[in-house]
Amino acid sequence: MPHQLWTQSYGKSRVRIAKVDRDADVHQYTELSVDVELDGDFDAAYTQGDNSLVLPTDTMKNTVYAFARELDPCELETFAWTLGSHFVENFDHVSHAAIKITQTPWQRLVIDGEPHPHAFSGSSTERQTCHAVITAPTKDGEDPEGAIECGLEGLTLLKTTDSGFSKFLKDEYTTLPETDDRIFATTLTAKWVYNDTPDDWRGIRDRIRAILIREFAARFSPSVQATLFEMAAAVLDAEPAVEEINLAMPNLHRHLINLSPFDLDNPNVLFLPTDEPHGNITASVCRERPEEAHAHDHG
């Protein structure tokens, strides 16, 4: 039977770099992991063993290094866009370049109340992310097009009260008791896209992160779902350039430990932390489109 190559792409993953900005006495440290993936006219490499159009993945790695030397990699969006544009502009057979960047945060140490100029700690699980897909121009002289999705992952949040879960659907298999006072713990992943180019990429990132944290803690949570929506809506309300935001908030349970076999009470103070199994709650929240608003008006 004849065979057809249906889809293909290839690239280099987890190209890790660390850069020190030594232009001032106070050093800046940036650490990234970069993935490069190319799509285009590579069929012959798969079907005929013809490597004449295959850019080695080792070359991709070296390109990341070279661009990191010349650019500020802390500007994730600019770095991703410039790197991806290089591949689609310099190789006619490359139709798309996808660049994914994950930044590992390092916090400057404070010694005797003073920020240290060149010492850092890195214990956080949180990562900043950027995913840019750049499309080759269809006509000479045109600029590449594409889209950038920004985000963060691994932001661990917990509050010890102001959270409950009650009046939920029950059937013969339901054993979960209702509660109006529980621990709410999650590890947040957020991704968002813009409807305009922000004036300050890093500034809007910092503001979105601060909004998400503030709204998580702000008020009583009747469910993870309700708090997720409030967090996302607050970002859209505060940042007009954000068009849509997706949040994933696993419910990392803290189960009340039964101490009655030991003749001890447990007035909501001792818990068993667990992340398996956990609830998995996700949603995308966007600005209401005109046609959707019209549909809502008419039921």
Contacts in CASP RR format, 6 or more apart in sequence:
PFRMAT RR
TARGET T0000
AUTHOR 0000-0000-0000
METHOD contacts of the structure
MODEL  1
MPHQLWTQSYGKSRVRIAKVDRDADVHQYTELSVDVELDGDFDAAYTQGD
NSLVLPTDTMKNTVYAFARELDPCELETFAWTLGSHFVENFDHVSHAAIK
ITQTPWQRLVIDGEPHPHAFSGSSTERQTCHAVITAPTKDGEDPEGAIEC
GLEGLTLLKTTDSGFSKFLKDEYTTLPETDDRIFATTLTAKWVYNDTPDD
WRGIRDRIRAILIREFAARFSPSVQATLFEMAAAVLDAEPAVEEINLAMP
NLHRHLINLSPFDLDNPNVLFLPTDEPHGNITASVCRERPEEAHAHDHG
5 43 0 8 1.000
5 46 0 8 1.000
5 47 0 8 1.000
8 39 0 8 1.000
8 42 0 8 1.000
8 43 0 8 1.000
8 46 0 8 1.000
9 37 0 8 1.000
9 38 0 8 1.000
9 39 0 8 1.000
9 40 0 8 1.000
9 42 0 8 1.000
9 96 0 8 1.000
9 98 0 8 1.000
10 37 0 8 1.000
10 38 0 8 1.000
10 42 0 8 1.000
10 54 0 8 1.000
10 57 0 8 1.000
11 35 0 8 1.000
11 36 0 8 1.000
11 37 0 8 1.000
11 38 0 8 1.000
11 57 0 8 1.000
11 60 0 8 1.000
12 35 0 8 1.000
12 36 0 8 1.000
12 57 0 8 1.000
12 58 0 8 1.000
12 60 0 8 1.000
12 61 0 8 1.000
12 64 0 8 1.000
13 35 0 8 1.000
13 36 0 8 1.000
14 33 0 8 1.000
14 34 0 8 1.000
14 35 0 8 1.000
15 33 0 8 1.000
15 34 0 8 1.000
15 35 0 8 1.000
15 36 0 8 1.000
15 60 0 8 1.000
15 61 0 8 1.000
15 64 0 8 1.000
15 65 0 8 1.000
16 31 0 8 1.000
16 32 0 8 1.000
16 33 0 8 1.000
16 34 0 8 1.000
17 31 0 8 1.000
17 32 0 8 1.000
17 34 0 8 1.000
17 64 0 8 1.000
17 65 0 8 1.000
17 68 0 8 1.000
17 73 0 8 1.000
18 29 0 8 1.000
18 30 0 8 1.000
18 31 0 8 1.000
18 32 0 8 1.000
19 29 0 8 1.000
19 30 0 8 1.000
19 31 0 8 1.000
19 68 0 8 1.000
19 73 0 8 1.000
20 27 0 8 1.000
20 28 0 8 1.000
20 29 0 8 1.000
21 27 0 8 1.000
21 28 0 8 1.000
21 29 0 8 1.000
21 30 0 8 1.000
21 72 0 8 1.000
25 117 0 8 1.000
26 115 0 8 1.000
26 117 0 8 1.000
26 118 0 8 1.000
27 117 0 8 1.000
27 118 0 8 1.000
28 74 0 8 1.000
29 106 0 8 1.000
29 120 0 8 1.000
30 72 0 8 1.000
30 73 0 8 1.000
30 74 0 8 1.000
30 103 0 8 1.000
31 103 0 8 1.000
31 104 0 8 1.000
31 106 0 8 1.000
32 68 0 8 1.000
32 73 0 8 1.000
32 76 0 8 1.000
32 101 0 8 1.000
32 102 0 8 1.000
32 103 0 8 1.000
32 104 0 8 1.000
33 101 0 8 1.000
33 102 0 8 1.000
33 104 0 8 1.000
34 64 0 8 1.000
34 83 0 8 1.000
34 99 0 8 1.000
34 100 0 8 1.000
34 101 0 8 1.000
35 98 0 8 1.000
35 99 0 8 1.000
35 100 0 8 1.000
35 101 0 8 1.000
36 57 0 8 1.000
36 60 0 8 1.000
36 63 0 8 1.000
36 64 0 8 1.000
36 83 0 8 1.000
36 84 0 8 1.000
36 87 0 8 1.000
36 97 0 8 1.000
36 98 0 8 1.000
36 99 0 8 1.000
37 97 0 8 1.000
37 98 0 8 1.000
37 99 0 8 1.000
37 100 0 8 1.000
38 55 0 8 1.000
38 60 0 8 1.000
38 87 0 8 1.000
38 94 0 8 1.000
38 96 0 8 1.000
38 97 0 8 1.000
38 98 0 8 1.000
39 94 0 8 1.000
39 95 0 8 1.000
39 96 0 8 1.000
39 97 0 8 1.000
39 98 0 8 1.000
40 93 0 8 1.000
40 94 0 8 1.000
40 95 0 8 1.000
40 96 0 8 1.000
41 53 0 8 1.000
41 93 0 8 1.000
41 95 0 8 1.000
42 53 0 8 1.000
42 54 0 8 1.000
42 93 0 8 1.000
44 50 0 8 1.000
44 52 0 8 1.000
44 53 0 8 1.000
45 51 0 8 1.000
45 53 0 8 1.000
45 54 0 8 1.000
53 93 0 8 1.000
55 87 0 8 1.000
55 91 0 8 1.000
55 94 0 8 1.000
60 87 0 8 1.000
63 83 0 8 1.000
63 86 0 8 1.000
63 87 0 8 1.000
64 83 0 8 1.000
67 79 0 8 1.000
67 82 0 8 1.000
67 83 0 8 1.000
67 86 0 8 1.000
68 79 0 8 1.000
71 78 0 8 1.000
71 79 0 8 1.000
71 82 0 8 1.000
72 78 0 8 1.000
72 79 0 8 1.000
73 79 0 8 1.000
73 101 0 8 1.000
74 103 0 8 1.000
74 202 0 8 1.000
75 201 0 8 1.000
75 202 0 8 1.000
76 101 0 8 1.000
76 103 0 8 1.000
76 128 0 8 1.000
76 129 0 8 1.000
76 130 0 8 1.000
76 150 0 8 1.000
76 201 0 8 1.000
77 130 0 8 1.000
77 132 0 8 1.000
77 148 0 8 1.000
77 150 0 8 1.000
77 201 0 8 1.000
78 201 0 8 1.000
79 101 0 8 1.000
79 130 0 8 1.000
80 99 0 8 1.000
80 100 0 8 1.000
80 101 0 8 1.000
80 130 0 8 1.000
80 131 0 8 1.000
80 132 0 8 1.000
80 148 0 8 1.000
81 99 0 8 1.000
81 132 0 8 1.000
81 134 0 8 1.000
81 148 0 8 1.000
83 97 0 8 1.000
83 99 0 8 1.000
84 97 0 8 1.000
84 99 0 8 1.000
84 132 0 8 1.000
84 134 0 8 1.000
84 144 0 8 1.000
85 97 0 8 1.000
85 134 0 8 1.000
85 144 0 8 1.000
86 97 0 8 1.000
87 94 0 8 1.000
87 97 0 8 1.000
87 134 0 8 1.000
88 94 0 8 1.000
88 95 0 8 1.000
88 96 0 8 1.000
88 97 0 8 1.000
88 134 0 8 1.000
88 135 0 8 1.000
88 136 0 8 1.000
88 137 0 8 1.000
88 144 0 8 1.000
89 136 0 8 1.000
89 137 0 8 1.000
89 144 0 8 1.000
92 136 0 8 1.000
94 136 0 8 1.000
95 135 0 8 1.000
95 136 0 8 1.000
96 133 0 8 1.000
96 134 0 8 1.000
96 135 0 8 1.000
96 136 0 8 1.000
97 133 0 8 1.000
97 134 0 8 1.000
98 131 0 8 1.000
98 132 0 8 1.000
98 133 0 8 1.000
98 134 0 8 1.000
99 130 0 8 1.000
99 131 0 8 1.000
99 132 0 8 1.000
99 133 0 8 1.000
99 134 0 8 1.000
100 129 0 8 1.000
100 130 0 8 1.000
100 131 0 8 1.000
100 132 0 8 1.000
101 129 0 8 1.000
101 130 0 8 1.000
101 131 0 8 1.000
102 127 0 8 1.000
102 128 0 8 1.000
102 129 0 8 1.000
102 153 0 8 1.000
103 127 0 8 1.000
103 128 0 8 1.000
103 129 0 8 1.000
104 122 0 8 1.000
104 127 0 8 1.000
105 122 0 8 1.000
105 124 0 8 1.000
105 126 0 8 1.000
105 127 0 8 1.000
105 128 0 8 1.000
106 120 0 8 1.000
106 121 0 8 1.000
106 122 0 8 1.000
107 120 0 8 1.000
107 121 0 8 1.000
107 122 0 8 1.000
107 124 0 8 1.000
108 115 0 8 1.000
108 116 0 8 1.000
108 119 0 8 1.000
108 120 0 8 1.000
109 115 0 8 1.000
109 116 0 8 1.000
109 119 0 8 1.000
109 120 0 8 1.000
109 121 0 8 1.000
110 116 0 8 1.000
111 119 0 8 1.000
125 154 0 8 1.000
125 156 0 8 1.000
125 187 0 8 1.000
126 152 0 8 1.000
126 153 0 8 1.000
126 154 0 8 1.000
126 155 0 8 1.000
126 156 0 8 1.000
127 152 0 8 1.000
127 153 0 8 1.000
127 154 0 8 1.000
128 151 0 8 1.000
128 152 0 8 1.000
128 205 0 8 1.000
129 150 0 8 1.000
129 151 0 8 1.000
129 152 0 8 1.000
129 153 0 8 1.000
129 191 0 8 1.000
130 148 0 8 1.000
130 149 0 8 1.000
130 150 0 8 1.000
130 151 0 8 1.000
131 148 0 8 1.000
131 149 0 8 1.000
131 191 0 8 1.000
132 146 0 8 1.000
132 147 0 8 1.000
132 148 0 8 1.000
132 149 0 8 1.000
133 146 0 8 1.000
133 147 0 8 1.000
134 144 0 8 1.000
134 145 0 8 1.000
134 146 0 8 1.000
135 144 0 8 1.000
135 145 0 8 1.000
135 146 0 8 1.000
136 144 0 8 1.000
137 143 0 8 1.000
137 144 0 8 1.000
137 145 0 8 1.000
147 193 0 8 1.000
148 193 0 8 1.000
148 194 0 8 1.000
149 191 0 8 1.000
149 192 0 8 1.000
149 193 0 8 1.000
150 191 0 8 1.000
150 192 0 8 1.000
150 193 0 8 1.000
150 194 0 8 1.000
150 201 0 8 1.000
150 205 0 8 1.000
151 190 0 8 1.000
151 191 0 8 1.000
151 192 0 8 1.000
151 205 0 8 1.000
151 208 0 8 1.000
152 188 0 8 1.000
152 189 0 8 1.000
152 190 0 8 1.000
152 205 0 8 1.000
152 209 0 8 1.000
153 188 0 8 1.000
153 189 0 8 1.000
153 190 0 8 1.000
154 187 0 8 1.000
154 188 0 8 1.000
154 189 0 8 1.000
155 187 0 8 1.000
155 188 0 8 1.000
155 189 0 8 1.000
155 190 0 8 1.000
155 209 0 8 1.000
155 212 0 8 1.000
155 213 0 8 1.000
156 185 0 8 1.000
156 186 0 8 1.000
156 187 0 8 1.000
156 188 0 8 1.000
157 185 0 8 1.000
157 186 0 8 1.000
157 187 0 8 1.000
157 188 0 8 1.000
157 213 0 8 1.000
157 216 0 8 1.000
157 217 0 8 1.000
158 183 0 8 1.000
158 184 0 8 1.000
158 185 0 8 1.000
158 186 0 8 1.000
159 183 0 8 1.000
159 184 0 8 1.000
159 216 0 8 1.000
159 217 0 8 1.000
159 221 0 8 1.000
160 183 0 8 1.000
161 181 0 8 1.000
161 182 0 8 1.000
161 183 0 8 1.000
162 184 0 8 1.000
162 217 0 8 1.000
162 219 0 8 1.000
162 220 0 8 1.000
162 221 0 8 1.000
163 181 0 8 1.000
163 182 0 8 1.000
163 183 0 8 1.000
163 184 0 8 1.000
163 220 0 8 1.000
163 221 0 8 1.000
164 179 0 8 1.000
164 180 0 8 1.000
164 181 0 8 1.000
164 182 0 8 1.000
164 184 0 8 1.000
164 220 0 8 1.000
164 221 0 8 1.000
164 222 0 8 1.000
164 223 0 8 1.000
165 176 0 8 1.000
165 178 0 8 1.000
165 179 0 8 1.000
165 182 0 8 1.000
165 222 0 8 1.000
165 223 0 8 1.000
166 178 0 8 1.000
166 179 0 8 1.000
166 180 0 8 1.000
166 222 0 8 1.000
167 178 0 8 1.000
168 176 0 8 1.000
168 178 0 8 1.000
181 268 0 8 1.000
182 254 0 8 1.000
183 254 0 8 1.000
183 271 0 8 1.000
184 221 0 8 1.000
184 224 0 8 1.000
184 227 0 8 1.000
184 251 0 8 1.000
185 251 0 8 1.000
185 252 0 8 1.000
185 253 0 8 1.000
185 254 0 8 1.000
185 273 0 8 1.000
186 224 0 8 1.000
186 249 0 8 1.000
186 250 0 8 1.000
186 251 0 8 1.000
186 252 0 8 1.000
187 249 0 8 1.000
187 250 0 8 1.000
187 252 0 8 1.000
188 212 0 8 1.000
188 216 0 8 1.000
188 247 0 8 1.000
188 248 0 8 1.000
188 249 0 8 1.000
189 247 0 8 1.000
189 248 0 8 1.000
189 249 0 8 1.000
190 208 0 8 1.000
190 212 0 8 1.000
190 245 0 8 1.000
190 246 0 8 1.000
190 247 0 8 1.000
190 248 0 8 1.000
191 245 0 8 1.000
191 246 0 8 1.000
192 208 0 8 1.000
192 235 0 8 1.000
192 242 0 8 1.000
192 243 0 8 1.000
192 244 0 8 1.000
192 245 0 8 1.000
192 246 0 8 1.000
193 242 0 8 1.000
193 243 0 8 1.000
193 244 0 8 1.000
194 241 0 8 1.000
194 242 0 8 1.000
194 243 0 8 1.000
195 241 0 8 1.000
195 242 0 8 1.000
195 243 0 8 1.000
195 287 0 8 1.000
196 240 0 8 1.000
196 241 0 8 1.000
197 241 0 8 1.000
198 204 0 8 1.000
198 241 0 8 1.000
204 239 0 8 1.000
204 241 0 8 1.000
204 242 0 8 1.000
207 238 0 8 1.000
207 239 0 8 1.000
208 235 0 8 1.000
208 239 0 8 1.000
208 242 0 8 1.000
208 245 0 8 1.000
211 231 0 8 1.000
211 234 0 8 1.000
211 235 0 8 1.000
211 238 0 8 1.000
211 239 0 8 1.000
212 231 0 8 1.000
212 234 0 8 1.000
212 235 0 8 1.000
212 247 0 8 1.000
214 234 0 8 1.000
215 227 0 8 1.000
215 230 0 8 1.000
215 231 0 8 1.000
215 234 0 8 1.000
216 227 0 8 1.000
216 231 0 8 1.000
218 230 0 8 1.000
219 230 0 8 1.000
221 227 0 8 1.000
224 249 0 8 1.000
224 251 0 8 1.000
224 279 0 8 1.000
224 281 0 8 1.000
225 281 0 8 1.000
225 283 0 8 1.000
227 249 0 8 1.000
228 247 0 8 1.000
228 249 0 8 1.000
228 281 0 8 1.000
228 282 0 8 1.000
228 283 0 8 1.000
229 283 0 8 1.000
229 285 0 8 1.000
231 247 0 8 1.000
232 245 0 8 1.000
232 247 0 8 1.000
232 283 0 8 1.000
232 284 0 8 1.000
232 285 0 8 1.000
233 285 0 8 1.000
235 242 0 8 1.000
235 245 0 8 1.000
236 242 0 8 1.000
236 245 0 8 1.000
236 285 0 8 1.000
236 286 0 8 1.000
236 287 0 8 1.000
243 286 0 8 1.000
243 287 0 8 1.000
244 284 0 8 1.000
244 285 0 8 1.000
244 286 0 8 1.000
244 287 0 8 1.000
245 284 0 8 1.000
245 285 0 8 1.000
245 286 0 8 1.000
246 282 0 8 1.000
246 283 0 8 1.000
246 284 0 8 1.000
246 285 0 8 1.000
247 282 0 8 1.000
247 283 0 8 1.000
247 285 0 8 1.000
248 280 0 8 1.000
248 281 0 8 1.000
248 282 0 8 1.000
249 281 0 8 1.000
249 282 0 8 1.000
250 275 0 8 1.000
250 278 0 8 1.000
250 279 0 8 1.000
250 280 0 8 1.000
250 281 0 8 1.000
251 278 0 8 1.000
251 279 0 8 1.000
251 280 0 8 1.000
251 281 0 8 1.000
252 273 0 8 1.000
252 274 0 8 1.000
252 275 0 8 1.000
252 278 0 8 1.000
253 273 0 8 1.000
253 274 0 8 1.000
253 275 0 8 1.000
253 278 0 8 1.000
253 279 0 8 1.000
254 271 0 8 1.000
254 272 0 8 1.000
254 273 0 8 1.000
254 274 0 8 1.000
255 271 0 8 1.000
255 272 0 8 1.000
255 274 0 8 1.000
256 266 0 8 1.000
256 268 0 8 1.000
256 270 0 8 1.000
256 271 0 8 1.000
256 272 0 8 1.000
257 266 0 8 1.000
257 270 0 8 1.000
257 271 0 8 1.000
257 272 0 8 1.000
258 266 0 8 1.000
259 265 0 8 1.000
259 266 0 8 1.000
259 270 0 8 1.000
288 296 0 8 1.000
END
